[in-house]
Amino acid sequence: MNFNITNKMDLKKLISFIYLLLIISGFSNLSFGQTTFLSATSGRWSDGTTWVGGATPGASDDAIITEGTTVSLLGSNETIRNLTINAAGVLNGENKIMTINGKLIVNGIYTSKNAAAKDLEFNGDSI
């Protein structure tokens, strides 16, 4: 866009254009309360060091267990919106319950120590 700032009207157009760009760029970064977490290393689900960024996923978030990492449910039951286990990624359910309220995609491995395999609660729309 070409601006020739010779009068107040052109300056107003420039300011309006910059303001519009700032608004658009701000909306592109909004997550509306949900975040996607990627496993950075093997470890406990509830340990921030397991996840990129150092925080743990919550009930309204998405989680991706990446290739070469094993994430274990130790300590407490967990709830997530969407869960993806990438190829060569592992979710070790131990004896805790993982509740998924969205989509579950398993390209890797889901293990369970629960003899009845009742540690996955799926309330979502697709597997």
C-alpha positions as CSV (number, residue, x, y, z in Angstrom):
1,M,0.0,0.0,0.0
2,N,1.4,3.4,-1.0
3,F,0.9,6.3,1.3
4,N,1.8,9.9,0.5
5,I,1.6,11.7,3.8
6,T,0.9,15.2,2.6
7,N,-2.2,15.9,4.6
8,K,-4.1,14.8,7.7
9,M,-6.4,12.5,5.7
10,D,-3.5,10.4,4.5
11,L,-2.0,10.3,8.0
12,K,-5.4,9.0,9.3
13,K,-5.4,6.3,6.6
14,L,-1.9,5.2,7.6
15,I,-2.8,5.1,11.3
16,S,-6.0,3.1,10.5
17,F,-4.0,0.7,8.3
18,I,-1.4,0.1,11.0
19,Y,-4.2,-0.3,13.6
20,L,-5.9,-2.9,11.4
21,L,-2.7,-4.8,11.0
22,L,-2.1,-4.9,14.7
23,I,-5.6,-6.2,15.3
24,I,-5.3,-8.9,12.7
25,S,-1.9,-10.1,13.9
26,G,-3.2,-10.1,17.5
27,F,-6.1,-12.4,16.6
28,S,-3.9,-14.8,14.8
29,N,-2.1,-15.6,18.0
30,L,-5.1,-16.1,20.2
31,S,-5.8,-19.6,21.4
32,F,-9.2,-19.0,23.0
33,G,-8.3,-20.9,26.1
34,Q,-6.7,-23.9,24.6
35,T,-3.1,-24.7,23.8
36,T,-1.3,-27.5,22.1
37,F,1.4,-29.1,24.2
38,L,4.2,-31.2,22.7
39,S,6.1,-33.7,24.7
40,A,9.8,-32.6,24.9
41,T,11.2,-35.6,26.7
42,S,10.0,-38.8,28.4
43,G,8.5,-38.3,31.8
44,R,5.4,-37.9,33.9
45,W,2.3,-36.3,32.4
46,S,2.0,-34.0,35.4
47,D,5.7,-32.8,35.2
48,G,6.2,-29.6,33.3
49,T,9.7,-30.6,32.2
50,T,8.0,-33.4,30.1
51,W,6.4,-30.7,27.9
52,V,7.8,-28.0,25.6
53,G,7.3,-24.7,27.5
54,G,7.5,-26.2,31.0
55,A,3.8,-26.3,31.7
56,T,1.4,-29.3,31.8
57,P,-1.7,-29.7,29.6
58,G,-5.1,-29.0,31.1
59,A,-8.6,-30.2,30.4
60,S,-9.3,-27.7,27.6
61,D,-5.9,-28.3,25.9
62,D,-4.6,-30.5,23.1
63,A,-1.5,-32.8,23.7
64,I,0.8,-34.4,21.2
65,I,3.1,-37.2,22.4
66,T,6.1,-36.9,20.0
67,E,8.2,-39.5,18.4
68,G,10.7,-41.1,20.8
69,T,9.1,-39.9,24.0
70,T,7.1,-41.9,26.6
71,V,4.7,-40.0,28.8
72,S,3.4,-41.8,31.9
73,L,0.2,-41.1,33.9
74,L,1.6,-41.2,37.4
75,G,0.1,-39.6,40.4
76,S,-3.4,-38.5,39.2
77,N,-6.0,-39.0,36.6
78,E,-5.8,-36.6,33.7
79,T,-8.3,-34.9,31.3
80,I,-7.5,-33.5,27.9
81,R,-9.5,-32.1,24.9
82,N,-7.6,-33.8,22.0
83,L,-4.8,-36.3,22.2
84,T,-2.4,-37.4,19.5
85,I,0.2,-40.1,20.0
86,N,2.7,-39.8,17.1
87,A,4.5,-42.8,15.6
88,A,7.1,-44.1,18.0
89,G,5.5,-42.1,20.8
90,V,4.1,-43.8,23.9
91,L,1.4,-43.0,26.4
92,N,1.8,-45.2,29.5
93,G,-1.5,-45.3,31.2
94,E,-0.2,-47.0,34.3
95,N,-3.3,-47.4,36.5
96,K,-4.7,-43.9,36.1
97,I,-7.6,-42.8,34.0
98,M,-7.1,-40.6,30.9
99,T,-10.3,-38.8,29.9
100,I,-10.4,-37.5,26.3
101,N,-13.2,-35.2,25.4
102,G,-12.3,-34.6,21.8
103,K,-10.3,-36.5,19.3
104,L,-7.9,-39.4,20.0
105,I,-5.3,-40.2,17.3
106,V,-3.0,-43.1,18.0
107,N,-0.2,-43.6,15.5
108,G,2.1,-44.8,18.3
109,I,1.5,-46.9,21.4
110,Y,-0.9,-46.7,24.3
111,T,0.0,-49.0,27.2
112,S,-2.0,-49.9,30.3
113,K,-1.3,-51.7,33.6
114,N,-5.0,-51.9,34.3
115,A,-5.9,-55.6,33.9
116,A,-9.4,-54.7,32.7
117,A,-8.0,-51.9,30.4
118,K,-10.4,-49.4,32.0
119,D,-8.0,-46.5,32.1
120,L,-9.1,-44.7,29.0
121,E,-12.3,-42.8,29.1
122,F,-13.3,-41.5,25.7
123,N,-16.1,-38.8,25.4
124,G,-15.0,-37.5,22.1
125,D,-16.3,-37.5,18.6
126,S,-13.7,-39.7,16.8
127,I,-10.9,-42.1,17.4
